[in-house]
């Protein structure tokens, strides 16, 4: 049985996150994206400590689309090495899961 899958990533700004997210929704790969602005990051990159402002993206899809979402997100993402984490919730509200499966059923 298909299970819900959350995908966590970051974007350089809200507009980039919304544009990529909308394309994934239109392609039926995800049912929804939440883009949260105003995240400040400190991270190690190529031997240096960097600081930056980003936007968090939380994508909602199903486990059966993991590989396709991963590929599409990497293809469209502006970062050389985007952070992409797959988070499998222990469960979901039945109505939420039904909506998620219905919105991604075409893929």
KEMI-849594 format. One record per residue (C-alpha): residue in three letters; z, y, x. Coordinates in steps of 0.5 Angstrom, whole numbers, plus 500, padded with zeros to 3 digits. Example, Ala and Ser with C-alpha at 12.3 -4.5 7.8 and 13.67 -1.06 7.14 Angstrom:
! residues 2
<tilum: ALA; Z: 516; Y: 491; X: 525>
<tilum: SER; Z: 514; Y: 498; X: 527>
END
This chain:
! residues 107
<tilum: UNK; Z: 500; Y: 500; X: 500>
<tilum: UNK; Z: 498; Y: 507; X: 502>
<tilum: UNK; Z: 504; Y: 511; X: 505>
<tilum: UNK; Z: 505; Y: 519; X: 506>
<tilum: UNK; Z: 504; Y: 522; X: 512>
<tilum: UNK; Z: 506; Y: 528; X: 515>
<tilum: UNK; Z: 502; Y: 531; X: 521>
<tilum: UNK; Z: 506; Y: 537; X: 525>
<tilum: UNK; Z: 502; Y: 541; X: 529>
<tilum: UNK; Z: 502; Y: 549; X: 532>
<tilum: UNK; Z: 496; Y: 554; X: 532>
<tilum: UNK; Z: 495; Y: 560; X: 535>
<tilum: UNK; Z: 496; Y: 564; X: 529>
<tilum: UNK; Z: 496; Y: 564; X: 521>
<tilum: UNK; Z: 489; Y: 565; X: 520>
<tilum: UNK; Z: 486; Y: 559; X: 525>
<tilum: UNK; Z: 491; Y: 555; X: 521>
<tilum: UNK; Z: 489; Y: 556; X: 514>
<tilum: UNK; Z: 482; Y: 556; X: 516>
<tilum: UNK; Z: 482; Y: 549; X: 519>
<tilum: UNK; Z: 487; Y: 547; X: 514>
<tilum: UNK; Z: 482; Y: 549; X: 508>
<tilum: UNK; Z: 476; Y: 545; X: 512>
<tilum: UNK; Z: 481; Y: 539; X: 512>
<tilum: UNK; Z: 483; Y: 540; X: 505>
<tilum: UNK; Z: 475; Y: 541; X: 503>
<tilum: UNK; Z: 473; Y: 535; X: 506>
<tilum: UNK; Z: 479; Y: 531; X: 503>
<tilum: UNK; Z: 482; Y: 529; X: 509>
<tilum: UNK; Z: 489; Y: 532; X: 507>
<tilum: UNK; Z: 492; Y: 534; X: 500>
<tilum: UNK; Z: 495; Y: 540; X: 503>
<tilum: UNK; Z: 497; Y: 544; X: 509>
<tilum: UNK; Z: 503; Y: 549; X: 510>
<tilum: UNK; Z: 502; Y: 554; X: 515>
<tilum: UNK; Z: 509; Y: 558; X: 517>
<tilum: UNK; Z: 508; Y: 564; X: 521>
<tilum: UNK; Z: 512; Y: 567; X: 526>
<tilum: UNK; Z: 514; Y: 561; X: 531>
<tilum: UNK; Z: 516; Y: 563; X: 538>
<tilum: UNK; Z: 515; Y: 558; X: 543>
<tilum: UNK; Z: 517; Y: 557; X: 550>
<tilum: UNK; Z: 513; Y: 551; X: 553>
<tilum: UNK; Z: 511; Y: 548; X: 560>
<tilum: UNK; Z: 504; Y: 548; X: 561>
<tilum: UNK; Z: 500; Y: 546; X: 568>
<tilum: UNK; Z: 506; Y: 547; X: 572>
<tilum: UNK; Z: 509; Y: 554; X: 569>
<tilum: UNK; Z: 513; Y: 556; X: 564>
<tilum: UNK; Z: 510; Y: 560; X: 558>
<tilum: UNK; Z: 512; Y: 564; X: 552>
<tilum: UNK; Z: 508; Y: 565; X: 546>
<tilum: UNK; Z: 507; Y: 566; X: 539>
<tilum: UNK; Z: 505; Y: 561; X: 534>
<tilum: UNK; Z: 504; Y: 558; X: 527>
<tilum: UNK; Z: 507; Y: 551; X: 525>
<tilum: UNK; Z: 502; Y: 547; X: 521>
<tilum: UNK; Z: 505; Y: 541; X: 517>
<tilum: UNK; Z: 499; Y: 537; X: 514>
<tilum: UNK; Z: 500; Y: 532; X: 508>
<tilum: UNK; Z: 496; Y: 526; X: 508>
<tilum: UNK; Z: 496; Y: 518; X: 507>
<tilum: UNK; Z: 497; Y: 513; X: 513>
<tilum: UNK; Z: 490; Y: 510; X: 512>
<tilum: UNK; Z: 487; Y: 517; X: 514>
<tilum: UNK; Z: 491; Y: 518; X: 520>
<tilum: UNK; Z: 485; Y: 517; X: 525>
<tilum: UNK; Z: 480; Y: 521; X: 521>
<tilum: UNK; Z: 485; Y: 527; X: 521>
<tilum: UNK; Z: 487; Y: 526; X: 528>
<tilum: UNK; Z: 480; Y: 526; X: 530>
<tilum: UNK; Z: 478; Y: 532; X: 525>
<tilum: UNK; Z: 484; Y: 536; X: 527>
<tilum: UNK; Z: 482; Y: 535; X: 535>
<tilum: UNK; Z: 475; Y: 537; X: 534>
<tilum: UNK; Z: 477; Y: 543; X: 530>
<tilum: UNK; Z: 483; Y: 546; X: 534>
<tilum: UNK; Z: 482; Y: 551; X: 539>
<tilum: UNK; Z: 488; Y: 549; X: 544>
<tilum: UNK; Z: 485; Y: 545; X: 550>
<tilum: UNK; Z: 491; Y: 540; X: 548>
<tilum: UNK; Z: 494; Y: 541; X: 541>
<tilum: UNK; Z: 501; Y: 538; X: 539>
<tilum: UNK; Z: 499; Y: 533; X: 534>
<tilum: UNK; Z: 505; Y: 529; X: 531>
<tilum: UNK; Z: 505; Y: 524; X: 526>
<tilum: UNK; Z: 511; Y: 523; X: 522>
<tilum: UNK; Z: 512; Y: 517; X: 517>
<tilum: UNK; Z: 517; Y: 519; X: 511>
<tilum: UNK; Z: 521; Y: 514; X: 509>
<tilum: UNK; Z: 519; Y: 515; X: 502>
<tilum: UNK; Z: 516; Y: 520; X: 497>
<tilum: UNK; Z: 517; Y: 522; X: 490>
<tilum: UNK; Z: 513; Y: 518; X: 485>
<tilum: UNK; Z: 509; Y: 524; X: 483>
<tilum: UNK; Z: 508; Y: 527; X: 489>
<tilum: UNK; Z: 505; Y: 521; X: 492>
<tilum: UNK; Z: 501; Y: 520; X: 486>
<tilum: UNK; Z: 498; Y: 527; X: 487>
<tilum: UNK; Z: 497; Y: 526; X: 495>
<tilum: UNK; Z: 493; Y: 519; X: 494>
<tilum: UNK; Z: 489; Y: 522; X: 488>
<tilum: UNK; Z: 487; Y: 528; X: 493>
<tilum: UNK; Z: 485; Y: 524; X: 499>
<tilum: UNK; Z: 482; Y: 518; X: 495>
<tilum: UNK; Z: 475; Y: 520; X: 496>
<tilum: UNK; Z: 476; Y: 519; X: 504>
END
